[in-house]
Amino acid sequence: MKSVRLVLHEFKYTQKVFWRNPASVFFTAMLPVIFMLIFATIFGSDKLKSLDNLPTTTYYVPAIVTLAVVSATMVSLATNLTISREAGLLKRGRGTPLPPWVFIAGRVGNAIVISVLMVVVVTLIGRILYGAPIPWDRLPAVAVTLVIGAASFCCLGIAMTAIIPSREAAPAVTNLITLPLYFLSGIFIPESEIPDGVLSFANHFPIRDFFTAFFAAYNPNTIGSGFMWGDLLVVGIWGLAGLLLAIRYFRWTPRN
């Protein structure tokens, strides 16, 4: 019970820090919403013929949900943990009686809660403003995809801190990795407009598989429960690899 109380206390502290930081709130919570509004407004009247005339607004709901979850987990953790490391906060925290795993658990919990919130917000915006259907029949698939994806990208975010040399480089490195993959994976550009060779290349990375799993759950033309176990397996393998790398290379002390 003591460990649970410590994790909850650390989680509450991390939540307060997040919501009191305007930059974190904007880039993690508001930016995906802005992307949703921009893309849905520009392409709102279009239909994707190669996807059974699926409305573009319906396509962008799972696309922006994918972006929001990756941003709240991998990008946010990689950036914030690096900044805390280089400021000496991780080193000072390691010197306290607080178990290191509790410190990490609080931040992972915050990332997962923000991910759930963003899934709900983006889904409701798609429904209210653009009439995109809510996948009530496939909510279990949405939930499982969210849990596996959020956990996996949290592990990848923690592992990514090993290659970020300084706090100034954190935003640049995370954006350098994620932004091209957003374009290549069909997040910003409908996959029907992307050459097959590019999609094949994107399939080597977890963002593409994560989006495909979400898209199957949100797509009203999907037959069945919406579970994409093959894609989720790939995302889970990436997450396991990230966990192993984080255990081996994560640093508590500043590099500079």
C-alpha positions in Angstrom: 0.0 0.0 0.0 2.9 2.3 0.7 4.2 1.9 -2.8 0.7 2.7 -4.3 0.5 5.8 -2.2 3.9 7.0 -3.3 3.0 6.4 -7.0 -0.3 8.3 -6.6 1.5 11.2 -4.9 4.1 11.3 -7.6 1.4 11.1 -10.3 -0.6 14.0 -8.7 2.6 16.1 -8.6 3.4 15.4 -12.2 -0.2 16.3 -13.2 0.1 19.6 -11.5 3.4 20.4 -13.1 2.0 19.5 -16.5 -1.2 21.6 -16.4 0.7 24.6 -14.9 3.2 24.5 -17.8 1.5 26.4 -20.8 4.1 25.1 -23.3 3.5 21.4 -22.3 -0.3 21.9 -22.5 -0.1 23.5 -25.9 2.3 21.1 -27.6 0.8 18.0 -26.0 -2.9 18.7 -25.7 -3.8 21.6 -27.9 -1.6 21.1 -31.0 -3.3 17.8 -32.0 -6.6 19.5 -31.7 -5.4 22.4 -33.9 -4.1 19.8 -36.5 -7.5 18.2 -36.4 -9.3 21.4 -37.1 -6.9 22.4 -39.9 -7.0 19.2 -41.8 -10.7 18.6 -41.4 -11.5 22.2 -42.5 -9.2 21.9 -45.6 -10.2 18.4 -46.7 -13.6 18.2 -45.0 -15.7 17.9 -48.2 -13.5 15.2 -49.8 -14.1 11.5 -49.8 -11.4 8.8 -50.2 -12.5 6.6 -53.1 -9.8 4.0 -52.4 -11.2 3.6 -48.9 -14.9 3.0 -49.9 -15.7 6.7 -50.2 -14.8 7.2 -46.5 -15.1 10.9 -45.6 -11.8 12.5 -45.0 -12.9 13.9 -41.7 -13.6 10.4 -40.5 -10.1 9.3 -41.6 -8.5 12.1 -39.7 -10.0 11.2 -36.3 -7.9 8.1 -35.8 -5.0 9.8 -37.5 -4.9 12.7 -35.0 -5.7 10.3 -32.1 -2.5 8.5 -33.1 -0.5 11.7 -33.2 -2.0 12.8 -29.8 -1.0 9.5 -28.1 2.5 9.5 -29.5 2.9 13.1 -28.5 1.6 12.6 -25.0 3.8 9.5 -24.4 7.0 9.2 -26.4 7.6 12.8 -27.3 6.6 14.2 -24.0 8.6 11.7 -21.9 11.7 11.9 -24.1 11.7 15.7 -23.9 10.7 16.2 -20.2 13.0 13.5 -18.8 16.0 14.8 -20.7 15.3 18.4 -19.5 15.0 17.1 -15.9 18.2 15.0 -16.3 20.3 17.9 -17.6 18.9 20.2 -14.9 20.1 17.8 -12.2 16.5 17.0 -11.1 16.9 13.2 -11.8 20.2 13.1 -9.9 18.7 14.8 -6.9 15.6 12.6 -7.0 17.9 9.5 -7.1 19.5 10.7 -3.9 16.2 10.8 -2.0 14.4 7.9 -0.3 11.9 7.9 -3.2 12.3 4.7 -5.2 13.4 5.4 -8.8 10.7 3.3 -10.3 8.1 5.4 -8.5 9.5 8.5 -10.1 9.2 6.9 -13.6 5.8 5.4 -12.8 4.4 8.9 -11.9 5.4 10.3 -15.3 4.3 7.3 -17.2 0.9 7.5 -15.5 0.6 11.1 -16.4 1.4 10.3 -20.0 -1.2 7.6 -20.2 -3.9 9.8 -18.6 -3.2 12.6 -21.0 -3.4 10.0 -23.8 -6.9 8.8 -22.7 -8.0 12.4 -22.4 -6.8 13.2 -25.9 -8.6 10.2 -27.4 -11.9 11.3 -25.9 -11.4 15.0 -26.9 -10.4 14.3 -30.5 -13.2 11.7 -30.9 -15.8 14.1 -29.6 -14.6 16.9 -31.8 -14.8 14.7 -34.8 -18.4 13.7 -33.9 -19.7 17.1 -32.9 -18.1 19.3 -35.6 -17.8 16.8 -38.5 -20.2 14.0 -37.9 -17.5 11.3 -37.7 -19.1 8.3 -36.1 -18.0 7.1 -32.6 -17.1 3.4 -32.8 -19.3 2.2 -30.0 -19.3 -1.4 -31.2 -15.5 -1.4 -31.4 -14.7 0.4 -28.2 -12.8 -2.7 -26.8 -10.5 -2.5 -29.8 -10.0 1.2 -29.3 -9.2 0.6 -25.6 -6.8 -2.3 -26.2 -5.0 -0.4 -29.0 -4.7 2.6 -26.7 -3.3 0.6 -23.8 -0.7 -1.3 -25.8 0.3 1.8 -27.8 0.6 4.1 -24.9 2.7 1.6 -22.9 4.9 0.9 -25.8 5.5 4.5 -26.7 6.2 5.4 -23.1 9.0 2.8 -23.1 10.3 4.2 -26.4 10.3 7.7 -25.0 12.3 6.7 -22.0 14.8 4.9 -24.2 15.0 7.8 -26.5 16.6 10.0 -23.8 19.8 7.9 -24.2 20.4 9.5 -27.6 19.5 13.1 -26.7 22.7 14.9 -25.6 21.2 18.1 -24.1 18.0 19.8 -23.0 18.3 22.2 -26.0 18.5 19.2 -28.4 15.5 17.4 -26.9 12.7 19.1 -29.0 14.8 18.9 -32.2 15.7 15.2 -31.8 12.1 14.1 -31.0 10.7 16.2 -33.9 13.3 14.9 -36.3 12.2 11.3 -35.5 8.4 11.8 -35.3 7.5 14.4 -37.9 8.8 12.5 -41.0 7.1 9.4 -39.7 3.8 11.2 -39.3 3.9 12.2 -43.0 5.1 8.7 -44.2 2.6 6.8 -42.0 -0.5 8.5 -43.3 -1.2 10.7 -40.3 -1.0 14.1 -42.1 -1.6 12.8 -45.7 -4.3 10.2 -46.4 -2.6 6.9 -47.1 -4.4 6.6 -50.5 -2.3 9.6 -51.6 1.0 8.0 -50.5 3.0 5.6 -52.8 3.0 2.0 -51.8 6.8 2.0 -51.5 6.6 4.8 -48.9 4.0 3.0 -46.9 6.1 -0.2 -47.0 9.0 1.8 -45.6 6.8 3.3 -42.9 5.7 -0.2 -41.9 9.1 -0.8 -40.5 8.3 1.7 -37.7 5.6 1.5 -34.9 3.7 4.7 -35.7 2.4 3.2 -38.9 1.2 0.0 -37.2 -0.3 2.0 -34.3 -2.3 4.2 -36.8 -3.4 1.1 -38.8 -4.8 -0.5 -35.6 -6.6 2.7 -34.6 -7.9 3.2 -38.1 -9.4 -0.3 -38.2 -11.2 0.4 -34.9 -12.6 3.8 -36.0 -13.4 3.0 -39.6 -17.2 2.4 -40.0 -16.5 0.1 -42.9 -14.6 -2.3 -40.8 -16.2 -5.8 -40.5 -15.7 -7.5 -37.2 -14.4 -6.4 -33.8 -11.7 -4.1 -35.2 -8.8 -5.8 -33.5 -5.6 -5.7 -35.5 -3.5 -8.1 -33.6 -0.7 -8.3 -36.1 -0.2 -4.5 -35.9 -0.5 -4.5 -32.1 2.1 -7.2 -31.9 4.6 -5.1 -33.9 3.9 -2.1 -31.6 4.3 -4.3 -28.5 7.6 -5.7 -29.8 8.9 -2.1 -30.3 7.8 -1.3 -26.8 9.6 -4.3 -25.4 12.7 -3.3 -27.2 12.4 0.3 -25.9 12.0 -1.1 -22.3 15.2 -3.2 -22.6 17.1 -0.2 -24.0 15.8 2.0 -21.3 16.8 -0.4 -18.6 20.3 -0.6 -20.1 21.0 3.0 -21.1 18.8 5.3 -19.1 20.8 7.9 -17.2 20.0 9.7 -14.0 22.9 12.1 -14.1 23.5 15.0 -16.6 25.6 14.3 -19.7 27.0 17.8 -19.8 
